[in-house]
Amino acid sequence: MKPTREQKEREIDDNLEFFLAEFPRLKQHHFGKFALLRNKELVAVFDTPADAQTAGARLFEDGLFSIQKIDDTPVSLGSYSHAVHLG
């Protein structure tokens, strides 16, 4: 079943809340990398956003995940934060 826009937005918002709480720890070990997040949990860390997107799409067919860069300027782009230009 395809998730609704509200479900996607809630997943992204919840993951951002988790990310911000975990940021100090993540920054120490993974600065500059990309976190793949789902259900307020860190799934994995990747070197590129494309790698994180590919893994997320393979692991979660429903598309409910988000990606956040681990750097000093975390930004929420709402429902578009999971979009990555792959071309």
C-alpha positions as CSV (number, residue, x, y, z in Angstrom):
1,M,0.0,0.0,0.0
2,K,1.4,3.4,-1.0
3,P,1.8,5.8,2.0
4,T,-0.2,9.0,2.0
5,R,1.5,12.4,1.9
6,E,0.7,12.8,5.6
7,Q,2.4,9.6,6.5
8,K,5.5,10.6,4.5
9,E,5.6,14.0,6.2
10,R,5.2,12.5,9.6
11,E,8.0,10.0,9.0
12,I,10.3,12.8,7.9
13,D,9.4,15.0,10.9
14,D,9.8,12.1,13.3
15,N,13.1,11.2,11.8
16,L,14.4,14.8,12.0
17,E,13.4,14.9,15.7
18,F,15.4,11.7,16.3
19,F,18.3,13.0,14.2
20,L,18.6,16.2,16.1
21,A,18.6,14.4,19.4
22,E,21.3,12.0,18.2
23,F,23.3,14.6,16.3
24,P,26.1,15.1,18.8
25,R,27.0,11.4,18.8
26,L,26.5,11.0,15.0
27,K,28.7,14.1,14.4
28,Q,31.6,12.6,16.3
29,H,31.7,9.4,14.3
30,H,30.1,10.1,10.9
31,F,30.6,13.8,10.1
32,G,30.0,14.6,6.5
33,K,28.2,11.3,5.7
34,F,24.5,10.6,5.2
35,A,22.2,9.0,7.7
36,L,19.4,6.7,6.4
37,L,16.5,7.0,9.0
38,R,13.2,5.1,9.5
39,N,10.8,5.0,12.4
40,K,13.0,7.3,14.5
41,E,16.0,4.9,14.1
42,L,19.3,5.1,12.4
43,V,19.3,2.4,9.8
44,A,22.8,3.0,8.3
45,V,25.3,5.6,7.3
46,F,26.5,6.2,3.8
47,D,29.2,8.2,2.0
48,T,26.8,9.7,-0.6
49,P,23.1,10.6,-0.7
50,A,22.7,8.5,-3.7
51,D,23.9,5.4,-1.8
52,A,21.6,6.2,1.0
53,Q,18.6,6.7,-1.4
54,T,19.4,3.4,-3.2
55,A,19.6,1.5,0.1
56,G,16.4,3.1,1.4
57,A,14.5,2.2,-1.7
58,R,15.7,-1.4,-1.6
59,L,15.0,-1.9,2.1
60,F,11.7,0.0,2.3
61,E,9.4,-0.5,-0.7
62,D,6.8,1.8,0.9
63,G,9.2,4.7,0.6
64,L,8.9,5.7,4.3
65,F,12.4,6.7,5.2
66,S,14.5,9.9,5.1
67,I,18.1,10.9,4.6
68,Q,19.9,13.5,6.5
69,K,23.4,14.9,6.0
70,I,25.5,14.7,9.2
71,D,27.0,18.2,9.3
72,D,26.7,21.4,11.3
73,T,23.7,22.6,9.3
74,P,20.9,20.1,9.5
75,V,17.9,21.3,7.4
76,S,14.4,20.0,7.1
77,L,13.0,20.3,3.6
78,G,9.7,18.8,4.6
79,S,8.4,16.0,2.3
80,Y,11.1,16.8,-0.2
81,S,14.0,16.0,2.1
82,H,14.0,12.4,0.7
83,A,14.5,13.5,-2.9
84,V,17.9,13.1,-4.3
85,H,19.0,14.0,-7.8
86,L,20.7,10.9,-9.2
87,G,21.5,12.1,-12.7
